[in-house]
Amino acid sequence: MNTTRFLRPFARAAFRAPTAVRPAVMARPALASQQQKKTPEVGAQQMTILKSAMPQLIPFFFVNETTVAFVLLPTLIYIFSKYILPQRLRLFASRLFISKL
């Protein structure tokens, strides 16, 4: 798969101005609390970059959860059928054979 599809939103978000610098879509009256200088938090800025890079992750969290569940389910079925269940079957068969001796 092409990695440009996944990396391009991050590259765009890195060069995009933070939301505090961008002009607002709606005009709002200036409040005294907004005119005071605030120190920006690093974690909030990184979340802003993540939201602007991949906005689809925010409203569709449960869709992503179900996608992970449907990927995890076949993986667990494969691991159980390939490794864990045959080992248990051999163990119980050998116990049965030993008890019949």
N, C-alpha and C positions, 0 to 999 in steps of 0.2 A: 504494500500500500504506500502511497505517496505521503511522505512526512510533511510536505509543504502545507497540506490541508490542516494539519494539527498545529504546526509552528507559526503559521501566518497570523492568527489572532493574537498570539503572545507578542510577536514582533510589532504589530500595529498598536497594541496597548502600551508597549514600552515607550513608543515615541509620541503617543497621544497625551495631551495635557490632562492633568487630574481634573476631576469634576468640580473642585473648588475654583479652578482657574477658568474653566469654560463658561461662556455666557449662559445664563439660565434661559429656559424655553419660555417661561412665564415671568412677567414683570411682577415683582413683589415689593412692598414698601420696606425700606431699610429700618431695621430695629437696632436698638443700642447693643443688644447682645451679639448681633452679627458684625458690628463695627469693631469689636474688640479683637485684638490679635490672639490667636490660639496656636499652640504648638501642635503640628500634625502628628498623629500616631503612625508608626511604621506599619503595624498590623492592619490598620484600616486602609492604608494606601495600597497595600498588597491585595487586600480583598477587592478594592476598587478596580485594580488592574485585572484581577480574575473575573470580576463581574463584567467588565467591558470587553474582555477577551472572549468569554464564553457565557453570555447571558442566558443561554438555554439551560444552564445547570441550576439556576435559582428557582424557577417555578416548577421544574419537572424533577424534583428530588426523588419523589416516590416512583416515578417512571424509571429513573436510574436504579433505584433499589430493586425493582422487579426485574430489570435487565440483568443485574448482578445475580439475582436469585435464579433466573433461568439459565445463566451461564454456569453457576455453581452446581445446579442440580445434575446436569449430565456429567460434569466432572466427578462429582461424588459417586454417581452410579458407576462410572467407569472404574474408579479406584476400588470401590467395594467389590465389583464383579471380577476385577482382574487380580487383586491381591488379597484383600481381607477375607472375603467369603470363601474362596478356595482353601485358604489356610485353616479356617475354622472347620470346613468340611473334612479336610484331611485329619485334623485333630480328633474330631468326633468319630470318624471311621476307624482310626487307629485305636481309640479307646474301646470302641465296640468290638474290634477284632481281639484286643488283649483280654477283654472280659469274657469272650467266648472260649478262650484257650483253656 
